[in-house]
Amino acid sequence: MSTERPDAYRGDNLRDQLFVKVFTVARTSIGRTWNTRDVCSGYWRLYRNDRAGAWLELADGASYSLTPRRVHLVPAWVRFSCRNSRPIDHRYVHFDLIGLTASTVQRLFTKPLMVPEDAPAAALAAALDGRDRPDVAACRGKAAVLAALAAVLARLPAADAMRLASPGPVAPAVRHIEEQLGARLDNGKLAARCHFSEDHFVRIFRQRLGTTPAQYILERRVAAATQALAFGVDSIEQIAERLGFANRFHLTRMFTRRMGIPPAAFRRQVQV
């Protein structure tokens, strides 16, 4: 029997293939100006309020209360409207969860999630403070997000957990896509990074991530566009060029098809 240890750095042995990218960690007071209709983003939100009075109206007509002193996660791609009736101390984190396709998120996380009350995320989220230095705030925000995700994922049914497939052997391609979203990303070059033939790469990619490389790249480009519009100052033309769209009109067409509104209207939404 071989006693050789597995190579922990091989793509198919890595366990840490779910990455959190934090954009905003803040504490603010929200009032009626928080009321915004038809919000949908290519990034996640973590909310924690100190008292009652805010809720989300979901696309199916259901109402989701932001129970005070509890941590709530709003997954990417969930459509909702913000509702608020009085001033509330509001802590929030905007973040991206890299390693899950949009289709996987939409299948498994169709509505906001309330984190169990006894989870460590509750104390970590309560400690979020808008006066922290940016580096400290990012660490606090990421810690709260990871604790909340751990609590939620631990309670997923086994059948759903099986659908959270990691990139495994195509992880090098996924990382390259993330680092080079604006570049020309053809299957042959991505396959070479994984040491596969092109046909084998496309087959394994689809098995692991549930979508084709081309569709995954488009998903990530649209998600990155929502993030650039919400948190950056670049023009729509600059965002289109940086993310590999042919021009502003191509970005607008793909963005509107996915998000339901054009980029300019998305940018005008309140991002809290």
NUVEXFI-678912 format. One line per field, with one value per residue: residue number from 0; residue in one letter; x, y, z of N, C-alpha, C in turn. Coordinates in nm, 2 decimals. Layout:
<atoms>
pos	[NUM,...] .
code	[A,...] .
n.x	[X,...] .
n.y	[Y,...] .
n.z	[Z,...] .
ca.x	[X,...] .
ca.y	[Y,...] .
ca.z	[Z,...] .
c.x	[X,...] .
c.y	[Y,...] .
c.z	[Z,...] .
</atoms>
This chain:
<atoms>
pos	[0,1,2,3,4,5,6,7,8,9,10,11,12,13,14,15,16,17,18,19,20,21,22,23,24,25,26,27,28,29,30,31,32,33,34,35,36,37,38,39,40,41,42,43,44,45,46,47,48,49,50,51,52,53,54,55,56,57,58,59,60,61,62,63,64,65,66,67,68,69,70,71,72,73,74,75,76,77,78,79,80,81,82,83,84,85,86,87,88,89,90,91,92,93,94,95,96,97,98,99,100,101,102,103,104,105,106,107,108,109,110,111,112,113,114,115,116,117,118,119,120,121,122,123,124,125,126,127,128,129,130,131,132,133,134,135,136,137,138,139,140,141,142,143,144,145,146,147,148,149,150,151,152,153,154,155,156,157,158,159,160,161,162,163,164,165,166,167,168,169,170,171,172,173,174,175,176,177,178,179,180,181,182,183,184,185,186,187,188,189,190,191,192,193,194,195,196,197,198,199,200,201,202,203,204,205,206,207,208,209,210,211,212,213,214,215,216,217,218,219,220,221,222,223,224,225,226,227,228,229,230,231,232,233,234,235,236,237,238,239,240,241,242,243,244,245,246,247,248,249,250,251,252,253,254,255,256,257,258,259,260,261,262,263,264,265,266,267,268,269,270,271] .
code	[M,S,T,E,R,P,D,A,Y,R,G,D,N,L,R,D,Q,L,F,V,K,V,F,T,V,A,R,T,S,I,G,R,T,W,N,T,R,D,V,C,S,G,Y,W,R,L,Y,R,N,D,R,A,G,A,W,L,E,L,A,D,G,A,S,Y,S,L,T,P,R,R,V,H,L,V,P,A,W,V,R,F,S,C,R,N,S,R,P,I,D,H,R,Y,V,H,F,D,L,I,G,L,T,A,S,T,V,Q,R,L,F,T,K,P,L,M,V,P,E,D,A,P,A,A,A,L,A,A,A,L,D,G,R,D,R,P,D,V,A,A,C,R,G,K,A,A,V,L,A,A,L,A,A,V,L,A,R,L,P,A,A,D,A,M,R,L,A,S,P,G,P,V,A,P,A,V,R,H,I,E,E,Q,L,G,A,R,L,D,N,G,K,L,A,A,R,C,H,F,S,E,D,H,F,V,R,I,F,R,Q,R,L,G,T,T,P,A,Q,Y,I,L,E,R,R,V,A,A,A,T,Q,A,L,A,F,G,V,D,S,I,E,Q,I,A,E,R,L,G,F,A,N,R,F,H,L,T,R,M,F,T,R,R,M,G,I,P,P,A,A,F,R,R,Q,V,Q,V] .
n.x	[0.08,0.06,0.22,0.25,0.20,-0.08,-0.05,-0.10,-0.13,-0.22,-0.48,-0.71,-0.71,-0.73,-0.90,-0.98,-1.13,-1.33,-1.38,-1.39,-1.45,-1.43,-1.62,-1.75,-1.76,-1.95,-2.11,-2.41,-2.69,-3.01,-3.29,-3.60,-3.50,-3.37,-3.54,-3.59,-3.67,-3.69,-3.42,-3.13,-2.83,-2.50,-2.35,-2.32,-2.49,-2.45,-2.64,-2.71,-2.92,-3.00,-3.25,-3.60,-3.80,-3.72,-3.75,-3.75,-3.90,-3.98,-3.94,-4.14,-4.35,-4.35,-4.27,-3.98,-3.86,-3.62,-3.50,-3.42,-3.08,-3.00,-2.81,-2.82,-2.81,-2.81,-2.83,-2.64,-2.80,-3.06,-3.37,-3.52,-3.70,-3.62,-3.75,-3.84,-3.93,-3.85,-3.58,-3.28,-3.01,-2.77,-2.57,-2.36,-2.22,-2.09,-2.02,-1.84,-1.88,-1.67,-1.63,-1.86,-2.10,-2.33,-2.56,-2.56,-2.58,-2.83,-3.00,-2.97,-2.99,-3.24,-3.36,-3.34,-3.13,-3.15,-2.91,-2.83,-2.90,-2.71,-2.47,-2.12,-2.11,-2.29,-2.18,-1.95,-2.06,-2.19,-1.97,-1.89,-1.78,-1.81,-1.60,-1.36,-1.02,-0.96,-0.83,-0.86,-1.14,-1.20,-1.10,-1.25,-1.51,-1.48,-1.44,-1.69,-1.85,-1.75,-1.80,-2.08,-2.15,-2.04,-2.22,-2.46,-2.41,-2.35,-2.60,-2.72,-2.91,-2.80,-2.82,-2.82,-2.58,-2.41,-2.42,-2.26,-2.02,-1.67,-1.42,-1.21,-1.01,-1.01,-0.96,-0.72,-0.79,-1.03,-0.92,-0.76,-0.94,-1.07,-0.87,-0.81,-1.03,-1.09,-0.95,-0.89,-1.03,-1.00,-1.10,-0.89,-0.65,-0.73,-0.76,-0.50,-0.38,-0.48,-0.37,-0.51,-0.67,-0.86,-1.12,-1.16,-1.12,-1.34,-1.55,-1.50,-1.50,-1.77,-1.89,-1.80,-1.87,-2.12,-2.18,-2.09,-1.75,-1.76,-2.01,-1.98,-1.77,-1.91,-2.10,-1.93,-1.83,-2.05,-2.13,-1.90,-1.93,-2.16,-2.05,-1.85,-2.01,-2.15,-1.96,-1.74,-1.60,-1.56,-1.66,-1.93,-1.85,-1.57,-1.58,-1.69,-1.48,-1.27,-1.36,-1.39,-1.60,-1.74,-1.81,-1.98,-2.25,-2.27,-2.21,-2.43,-2.65,-2.60,-2.59,-2.85,-3.01,-2.95,-2.98,-3.21,-3.24,-3.09,-2.73,-2.69,-2.92,-2.90,-2.68,-2.78,-2.93,-2.98,-2.71,-2.69] .
n.y	[-0.12,0.22,0.49,0.74,1.09,1.29,1.54,1.85,2.08,2.04,2.10,1.94,1.86,2.07,2.24,2.48,2.66,2.84,3.17,3.49,3.81,4.13,4.43,4.65,4.76,4.88,5.10,5.26,5.49,5.41,5.54,5.65,5.70,5.48,5.31,5.14,5.03,4.71,4.58,4.42,4.23,4.14,4.06,3.97,4.05,4.13,4.19,4.36,4.48,4.70,4.74,4.68,4.74,4.75,4.58,4.34,4.33,4.06,3.93,3.75,3.85,3.79,3.89,3.97,3.99,4.19,4.08,4.22,4.25,4.01,3.82,3.86,3.72,3.82,3.67,3.69,3.79,3.77,3.92,4.21,4.45,4.73,4.82,5.05,5.19,5.37,5.54,5.35,5.18,5.05,4.79,4.67,4.46,4.44,4.19,3.96,3.62,3.40,3.12,2.98,2.93,3.15,3.02,2.81,2.95,3.06,2.84,2.72,2.93,3.11,3.31,3.56,3.48,3.39,3.39,3.14,3.21,3.16,3.16,3.23,3.44,3.64,3.79,3.88,4.04,4.23,4.38,4.53,4.84,5.16,5.33,5.21,5.15,5.11,4.86,4.71,4.71,4.56,4.31,4.25,4.25,4.04,3.83,3.82,3.76,3.50,3.35,3.36,3.24,2.98,2.89,2.89,2.71,2.48,2.39,2.32,2.08,1.75,1.67,1.92,2.03,1.86,1.98,2.19,2.20,2.21,2.39,2.22,2.02,2.21,2.45,2.62,2.74,2.88,3.06,3.21,3.32,3.49,3.67,3.78,3.90,4.09,4.01,3.82,3.52,3.22,2.88,2.70,2.81,2.83,2.56,2.46,2.57,2.40,2.17,2.00,1.85,2.05,1.96,1.78,1.95,2.13,1.95,1.86,2.10,2.17,1.96,2.01,2.27,2.32,2.46,2.61,2.71,2.96,3.06,3.09,3.28,3.50,3.53,3.61,3.84,4.01,4.01,4.14,4.38,4.48,4.53,4.71,4.93,4.98,5.04,5.18,5.45,5.46,5.52,5.39,5.31,5.28,5.07,4.87,4.83,4.75,4.51,4.34,4.35,4.42,4.68,4.97,4.93,4.66,4.57,4.69,4.55,4.28,4.31,4.42,4.21,4.02,4.14,4.29,4.56,4.85,4.94,5.21,5.28,5.09,5.19,5.42,5.32,5.30,5.19,5.02] .
n.z	[0.00,-0.09,0.06,-0.01,0.00,-0.11,-0.36,-0.23,-0.37,-0.62,-0.87,-0.85,-0.59,-0.43,-0.17,-0.10,-0.29,-0.31,-0.32,-0.16,-0.24,-0.12,-0.15,-0.03,0.31,0.56,0.79,0.85,0.87,0.77,0.60,0.46,0.21,0.15,0.02,-0.26,-0.59,-0.75,-0.74,-0.85,-0.85,-0.95,-0.74,-0.39,-0.08,0.27,0.55,0.85,1.09,1.36,1.47,1.42,1.12,0.85,0.54,0.27,-0.05,-0.25,-0.59,-0.64,-0.50,-0.23,0.11,0.29,0.60,0.76,1.02,1.33,1.46,1.36,1.12,0.77,0.45,0.12,-0.18,-0.49,-0.79,-0.70,-0.72,-0.58,-0.39,-0.18,0.14,0.39,0.70,0.90,1.06,1.08,1.23,1.03,0.92,0.66,0.40,0.09,-0.14,-0.35,-0.46,-0.56,-0.77,-0.78,-1.02,-1.19,-1.25,-1.07,-0.83,-0.86,-0.87,-0.62,-0.43,-0.39,-0.26,0.00,0.29,0.63,0.88,1.12,1.46,1.67,1.54,1.48,1.30,1.38,1.60,1.47,1.26,1.41,1.50,1.29,1.17,1.05,1.09,1.09,0.96,0.60,0.55,0.78,0.80,0.57,0.64,0.87,0.75,0.56,0.74,0.87,0.66,0.57,0.80,0.81,0.56,0.61,0.81,0.67,0.45,0.59,0.66,0.43,0.24,0.17,-0.10,-0.23,-0.15,-0.29,-0.54,-0.53,-0.68,-0.70,-0.90,-0.94,-1.15,-1.35,-1.23,-1.27,-1.52,-1.44,-1.26,-1.43,-1.60,-1.42,-1.36,-1.61,-1.74,-1.94,-2.15,-2.46,-2.44,-2.53,-2.58,-2.64,-2.53,-2.26,-2.21,-2.24,-2.01,-1.82,-1.90,-2.08,-2.36,-2.60,-2.64,-2.43,-2.22,-2.24,-2.19,-1.93,-1.79,-1.82,-1.68,-1.42,-1.36,-1.46,-1.69,-2.00,-2.10,-2.24,-2.17,-1.90,-1.89,-1.99,-1.79,-1.57,-1.67,-1.69,-1.42,-1.32,-1.44,-1.32,-1.07,-1.12,-1.21,-0.97,-0.78,-0.88,-1.09,-1.35,-1.69,-1.89,-2.14,-2.09,-1.90,-2.06,-2.25,-2.08,-1.98,-2.19,-2.37,-2.70,-2.75,-2.61,-2.67,-2.71,-2.45,-2.32,-2.44,-2.36,-2.08,-2.02,-2.11,-1.91,-1.66,-1.67,-1.67,-1.83,-1.82,-1.74,-1.60,-1.39,-1.26,-1.14,-0.93,-0.57,-0.38,-0.13] .
ca.x	[0.00,0.14,0.21,0.28,0.10,-0.13,0.00,-0.20,-0.14,-0.29,-0.61,-0.82,-0.70,-0.75,-1.03,-1.01,-1.16,-1.44,-1.31,-1.47,-1.39,-1.51,-1.62,-1.79,-1.79,-2.00,-2.22,-2.48,-2.83,-3.10,-3.43,-3.69,-3.42,-3.32,-3.65,-3.55,-3.74,-3.63,-3.28,-3.07,-2.69,-2.41,-2.27,-2.40,-2.50,-2.47,-2.71,-2.74,-2.98,-3.01,-3.39,-3.70,-3.85,-3.68,-3.78,-3.73,-4.01,-3.92,-4.00,-4.27,-4.45,-4.32,-4.20,-3.87,-3.83,-3.48,-3.51,-3.30,-2.97,-2.97,-2.73,-2.90,-2.74,-2.89,-2.75,-2.64,-2.90,-3.20,-3.44,-3.59,-3.72,-3.59,-3.85,-3.80,-4.03,-3.80,-3.43,-3.23,-2.86,-2.76,-2.44,-2.37,-2.11,-2.11,-1.91,-1.85,-1.84,-1.61,-1.62,-1.99,-2.16,-2.46,-2.67,-2.56,-2.64,-2.98,-3.07,-2.96,-3.01,-3.34,-3.42,-3.25,-3.11,-3.12,-2.81,-2.87,-2.88,-2.60,-2.35,-2.02,-2.13,-2.37,-2.09,-1.86,-2.13,-2.21,-1.85,-1.86,-1.79,-1.77,-1.48,-1.23,-0.94,-1.01,-0.77,-0.93,-1.28,-1.21,-1.08,-1.37,-1.62,-1.46,-1.46,-1.83,-1.91,-1.72,-1.87,-2.22,-2.15,-2.02,-2.34,-2.56,-2.37,-2.36,-2.74,-2.77,-2.94,-2.69,-2.83,-2.78,-2.44,-2.34,-2.42,-2.16,-1.90,-1.55,-1.36,-1.12,-0.90,-1.02,-0.93,-0.63,-0.87,-1.12,-0.84,-0.71,-1.06,-1.10,-0.76,-0.80,-1.17,-1.09,-0.86,-0.95,-1.02,-1.05,-1.10,-0.76,-0.56,-0.77,-0.74,-0.36,-0.35,-0.51,-0.30,-0.61,-0.71,-0.97,-1.25,-1.17,-1.14,-1.48,-1.64,-1.47,-1.55,-1.92,-1.92,-1.76,-1.94,-2.26,-2.20,-1.97,-1.66,-1.80,-2.12,-1.92,-1.70,-2.01,-2.16,-1.84,-1.82,-2.17,-2.12,-1.80,-1.99,-2.25,-1.96,-1.78,-2.11,-2.19,-1.85,-1.64,-1.63,-1.54,-1.77,-1.98,-1.75,-1.45,-1.61,-1.71,-1.35,-1.19,-1.42,-1.38,-1.71,-1.70,-1.83,-2.08,-2.38,-2.26,-2.23,-2.57,-2.74,-2.58,-2.63,-3.00,-3.07,-2.92,-3.02,-3.35,-3.23,-2.96,-2.63,-2.71,-3.03,-2.85,-2.59,-2.86,-2.99,-2.91,-2.63,-2.66] .
ca.y	[0.00,0.34,0.59,0.87,1.19,1.36,1.68,1.94,2.20,2.00,2.16,1.85,1.83,2.19,2.25,2.63,2.71,2.94,3.29,3.60,3.94,4.23,4.56,4.76,4.73,5.01,5.12,5.38,5.50,5.41,5.59,5.63,5.71,5.34,5.25,5.13,4.92,4.62,4.57,4.29,4.26,4.03,4.04,3.94,4.15,4.09,4.29,4.34,4.60,4.70,4.74,4.64,4.85,4.73,4.45,4.33,4.27,3.98,3.94,3.67,3.91,3.76,3.99,3.91,4.09,4.20,4.07,4.29,4.18,3.88,3.84,3.82,3.72,3.84,3.62,3.76,3.76,3.77,4.04,4.25,4.60,4.77,4.89,5.10,5.28,5.46,5.54,5.22,5.16,4.94,4.74,4.59,4.42,4.39,4.10,3.86,3.48,3.35,2.98,2.93,2.99,3.22,2.92,2.73,3.03,3.08,2.71,2.69,3.04,3.18,3.42,3.60,3.38,3.44,3.31,3.09,3.31,3.13,3.15,3.33,3.56,3.74,3.88,3.94,4.14,4.34,4.45,4.61,4.98,5.24,5.41,5.13,5.17,5.02,4.73,4.65,4.69,4.45,4.19,4.23,4.21,3.91,3.73,3.80,3.69,3.36,3.28,3.35,3.14,2.85,2.86,2.86,2.60,2.36,2.35,2.28,1.94,1.68,1.68,2.05,2.04,1.80,2.06,2.30,2.14,2.31,2.38,2.10,2.02,2.33,2.57,2.71,2.82,2.97,3.17,3.29,3.40,3.60,3.77,3.84,3.91,4.17,3.95,3.72,3.39,3.11,2.75,2.63,2.86,2.79,2.41,2.45,2.60,2.28,2.05,1.92,1.89,2.15,1.89,1.73,2.07,2.18,1.85,1.86,2.23,2.17,1.87,2.07,2.40,2.32,2.56,2.61,2.82,3.08,3.12,3.13,3.41,3.61,3.55,3.68,3.98,4.09,4.03,4.24,4.51,4.53,4.57,4.84,5.04,5.02,5.08,5.25,5.57,5.45,5.54,5.26,5.28,5.23,4.94,4.77,4.80,4.68,4.37,4.25,4.36,4.48,4.83,5.01,4.87,4.51,4.56,4.72,4.44,4.16,4.35,4.43,4.07,3.94,4.22,4.34,4.70,4.89,4.98,5.35,5.27,5.02,5.28,5.52,5.26,5.31,5.06,5.00] .
ca.z	[0.00,-0.10,0.17,-0.07,0.03,-0.23,-0.38,-0.19,-0.46,-0.75,-0.88,-0.81,-0.45,-0.35,-0.10,-0.08,-0.42,-0.31,-0.28,-0.13,-0.28,-0.05,-0.21,0.07,0.44,0.61,0.89,0.82,0.91,0.65,0.62,0.35,0.09,0.12,-0.06,-0.40,-0.65,-0.85,-0.73,-0.88,-0.87,-0.97,-0.61,-0.27,0.03,0.40,0.62,1.00,1.14,1.51,1.51,1.31,1.03,0.71,0.48,0.13,-0.12,-0.35,-0.72,-0.64,-0.41,-0.08,0.19,0.38,0.71,0.81,1.16,1.39,1.53,1.29,1.00,0.65,0.32,-0.01,-0.28,-0.62,-0.89,-0.64,-0.75,-0.47,-0.36,-0.04,0.20,0.52,0.76,1.00,1.06,1.14,1.22,0.92,0.88,0.54,0.33,-0.05,-0.18,-0.46,-0.42,-0.68,-0.76,-0.81,-1.14,-1.17,-1.26,-0.95,-0.72,-0.89,-0.84,-0.48,-0.34,-0.47,-0.18,0.11,0.39,0.77,0.94,1.26,1.57,1.75,1.45,1.50,1.22,1.45,1.67,1.38,1.19,1.51,1.52,1.17,1.21,0.94,1.13,1.07,0.84,0.50,0.55,0.90,0.76,0.47,0.72,0.95,0.66,0.51,0.85,0.89,0.54,0.57,0.91,0.76,0.46,0.67,0.88,0.57,0.37,0.68,0.67,0.30,0.22,0.11,-0.25,-0.28,-0.13,-0.40,-0.66,-0.51,-0.73,-0.71,-1.03,-0.95,-1.25,-1.44,-1.15,-1.34,-1.62,-1.37,-1.20,-1.54,-1.65,-1.32,-1.37,-1.74,-1.79,-2.06,-2.26,-2.55,-2.37,-2.62,-2.52,-2.66,-2.44,-2.13,-2.20,-2.22,-1.87,-1.74,-1.96,-2.14,-2.50,-2.60,-2.63,-2.30,-2.13,-2.24,-2.13,-1.78,-1.74,-1.81,-1.57,-1.29,-1.33,-1.51,-1.80,-2.09,-2.07,-2.30,-2.09,-1.77,-1.91,-2.01,-1.66,-1.49,-1.73,-1.65,-1.28,-1.30,-1.49,-1.21,-0.96,-1.17,-1.21,-0.84,-0.69,-0.95,-1.15,-1.50,-1.78,-1.94,-2.25,-2.03,-1.84,-2.18,-2.31,-1.98,-1.95,-2.31,-2.46,-2.82,-2.73,-2.51,-2.71,-2.68,-2.30,-2.28,-2.48,-2.27,-1.94,-2.01,-2.12,-1.79,-1.54,-1.68,-1.69,-1.89,-1.72,-1.69,-1.49,-1.28,-1.18,-1.06,-0.81,-0.44,-0.36,0.02] .
c.x	[0.09,0.12,0.24,0.17,0.05,-0.07,-0.11,-0.22,-0.20,-0.43,-0.72,-0.81,-0.73,-0.89,-1.07,-1.02,-1.28,-1.38,-1.41,-1.39,-1.49,-1.50,-1.65,-1.81,-1.83,-2.10,-2.28,-2.62,-2.91,-3.23,-3.51,-3.61,-3.37,-3.42,-3.61,-3.62,-3.65,-3.48,-3.23,-2.92,-2.61,-2.31,-2.37,-2.40,-2.51,-2.53,-2.72,-2.79,-3.00,-3.16,-3.48,-3.74,-3.81,-3.71,-3.75,-3.86,-3.95,-4.00,-4.13,-4.38,-4.43,-4.25,-4.10,-3.83,-3.68,-3.48,-3.39,-3.21,-2.95,-2.89,-2.81,-2.81,-2.84,-2.80,-2.75,-2.75,-3.04,-3.25,-3.53,-3.61,-3.69,-3.71,-3.81,-3.90,-3.98,-3.64,-3.38,-3.08,-2.84,-2.61,-2.45,-2.23,-2.15,-1.99,-1.94,-1.81,-1.80,-1.59,-1.75,-2.04,-2.29,-2.57,-2.68,-2.62,-2.79,-3.06,-3.08,-3.00,-3.11,-3.40,-3.32,-3.24,-3.08,-3.02,-2.85,-2.82,-2.75,-2.47,-2.26,-2.04,-2.20,-2.28,-2.00,-1.93,-2.16,-2.09,-1.81,-1.88,-1.73,-1.64,-1.35,-1.15,-0.98,-0.96,-0.84,-1.07,-1.29,-1.19,-1.20,-1.49,-1.60,-1.48,-1.61,-1.90,-1.88,-1.79,-2.02,-2.24,-2.14,-2.15,-2.45,-2.53,-2.38,-2.50,-2.80,-2.80,-2.82,-2.70,-2.79,-2.63,-2.36,-2.33,-2.32,-2.03,-1.79,-1.50,-1.27,-1.01,-0.90,-1.00,-0.83,-0.70,-0.96,-1.04,-0.79,-0.82,-1.08,-0.99,-0.75,-0.93,-1.17,-1.02,-0.95,-0.93,-1.08,-1.02,-0.96,-0.66,-0.60,-0.74,-0.59,-0.32,-0.38,-0.45,-0.40,-0.61,-0.83,-1.10,-1.27,-1.19,-1.28,-1.58,-1.62,-1.53,-1.70,-1.96,-1.90,-1.85,-2.08,-2.29,-2.08,-1.87,-1.70,-1.92,-2.07,-1.85,-1.80,-2.07,-2.06,-1.82,-1.93,-2.17,-2.01,-1.85,-2.08,-2.16,-1.89,-1.88,-2.14,-2.08,-1.74,-1.69,-1.61,-1.67,-1.81,-1.89,-1.62,-1.47,-1.62,-1.57,-1.27,-1.24,-1.43,-1.51,-1.67,-1.71,-1.94,-2.22,-2.38,-2.28,-2.37,-2.67,-2.72,-2.62,-2.78,-3.06,-3.06,-2.98,-3.16,-3.35,-3.10,-2.86,-2.65,-2.81,-2.98,-2.76,-2.66,-2.92,-2.91,-2.84,-2.59,-2.72] .
c.y	[0.12,0.43,0.73,0.97,1.25,1.50,1.78,2.06,2.16,2.05,2.07,1.82,1.95,2.19,2.40,2.69,2.80,3.07,3.41,3.73,4.05,4.37,4.67,4.70,4.86,4.99,5.25,5.38,5.51,5.46,5.56,5.63,5.57,5.27,5.25,5.01,4.84,4.62,4.43,4.31,4.13,4.01,4.02,4.05,4.07,4.21,4.26,4.48,4.59,4.70,4.71,4.77,4.84,4.59,4.46,4.27,4.19,3.98,3.86,3.73,3.89,3.88,3.92,4.02,4.08,4.20,4.14,4.20,4.04,3.92,3.78,3.82,3.73,3.79,3.70,3.71,3.75,3.91,4.08,4.40,4.62,4.85,4.93,5.20,5.38,5.45,5.41,5.22,5.03,4.91,4.65,4.57,4.38,4.31,4.01,3.73,3.41,3.20,2.91,3.00,3.06,3.12,2.84,2.82,3.05,2.95,2.69,2.80,3.13,3.30,3.45,3.49,3.44,3.34,3.26,3.19,3.29,3.12,3.26,3.46,3.67,3.84,3.95,4.06,4.26,4.43,4.54,4.76,5.06,5.33,5.34,5.17,5.08,4.88,4.65,4.62,4.57,4.32,4.15,4.18,4.08,3.80,3.71,3.73,3.54,3.29,3.26,3.24,3.00,2.80,2.82,2.73,2.47,2.31,2.31,2.13,1.88,1.69,1.81,2.08,1.98,1.88,2.18,2.25,2.25,2.29,2.26,2.11,2.14,2.46,2.66,2.80,2.92,3.09,3.26,3.38,3.52,3.71,3.84,3.85,3.99,4.12,3.86,3.58,3.28,2.98,2.68,2.68,2.83,2.64,2.39,2.48,2.48,2.15,1.95,1.95,1.98,2.08,1.84,1.84,2.12,2.08,1.86,1.99,2.23,2.07,1.93,2.19,2.42,2.41,2.55,2.72,2.95,3.15,3.16,3.26,3.52,3.64,3.64,3.82,4.06,4.11,4.14,4.38,4.57,4.59,4.70,4.95,5.08,5.08,5.16,5.38,5.57,5.47,5.40,5.22,5.22,5.09,4.83,4.73,4.72,4.54,4.29,4.25,4.44,4.63,4.85,4.94,4.72,4.49,4.58,4.61,4.32,4.19,4.35,4.29,4.00,4.01,4.27,4.49,4.74,4.93,5.11,5.35,5.20,5.11,5.38,5.46,5.29,5.18,5.05,4.87] .
c.z	[0.00,0.01,0.12,-0.04,-0.10,-0.24,-0.35,-0.28,-0.60,-0.75,-0.83,-0.66,-0.36,-0.29,-0.10,-0.22,-0.43,-0.25,-0.26,-0.16,-0.22,-0.13,-0.11,0.20,0.51,0.71,0.86,0.88,0.78,0.69,0.49,0.22,0.05,0.03,-0.20,-0.46,-0.74,-0.85,-0.77,-0.91,-0.89,-0.85,-0.50,-0.17,0.16,0.48,0.77,1.05,1.30,1.56,1.39,1.23,0.89,0.67,0.33,0.06,-0.24,-0.48,-0.72,-0.55,-0.26,-0.02,0.29,0.48,0.75,0.96,1.23,1.47,1.48,1.16,0.88,0.53,0.21,-0.12,-0.41,-0.70,-0.83,-0.67,-0.63,-0.47,-0.22,0.01,0.34,0.57,0.86,1.00,1.14,1.12,1.14,0.90,0.76,0.48,0.19,-0.09,-0.29,-0.41,-0.55,-0.67,-0.78,-0.93,-1.10,-1.17,-1.13,-0.84,-0.74,-0.85,-0.69,-0.38,-0.41,-0.39,-0.07,0.22,0.53,0.83,1.08,1.36,1.64,1.67,1.49,1.42,1.28,1.52,1.58,1.30,1.28,1.53,1.40,1.20,1.10,0.97,1.12,0.95,0.73,0.51,0.67,0.86,0.67,0.55,0.80,0.86,0.60,0.61,0.87,0.78,0.54,0.68,0.87,0.66,0.51,0.74,0.78,0.50,0.46,0.69,0.53,0.30,0.14,-0.05,-0.30,-0.26,-0.24,-0.53,-0.65,-0.55,-0.74,-0.85,-1.05,-1.05,-1.34,-1.36,-1.21,-1.44,-1.55,-1.31,-1.31,-1.59,-1.55,-1.34,-1.50,-1.81,-1.92,-2.17,-2.35,-2.48,-2.45,-2.55,-2.53,-2.56,-2.29,-2.11,-2.17,-2.07,-1.78,-1.79,-2.01,-2.29,-2.49,-2.57,-2.48,-2.19,-2.12,-2.17,-1.98,-1.72,-1.72,-1.70,-1.44,-1.26,-1.39,-1.62,-1.89,-2.05,-2.12,-2.21,-1.95,-1.78,-1.92,-1.87,-1.57,-1.54,-1.69,-1.50,-1.25,-1.34,-1.38,-1.09,-1.00,-1.17,-1.07,-0.76,-0.75,-1.02,-1.30,-1.58,-1.83,-2.06,-2.19,-1.97,-1.95,-2.23,-2.21,-1.96,-2.08,-2.39,-2.59,-2.81,-2.63,-2.54,-2.69,-2.53,-2.26,-2.32,-2.39,-2.13,-1.93,-2.02,-1.99,-1.67,-1.55,-1.70,-1.76,-1.78,-1.66,-1.58,-1.37,-1.19,-1.10,-0.94,-0.68,-0.41,-0.21,0.06] .
</atoms>
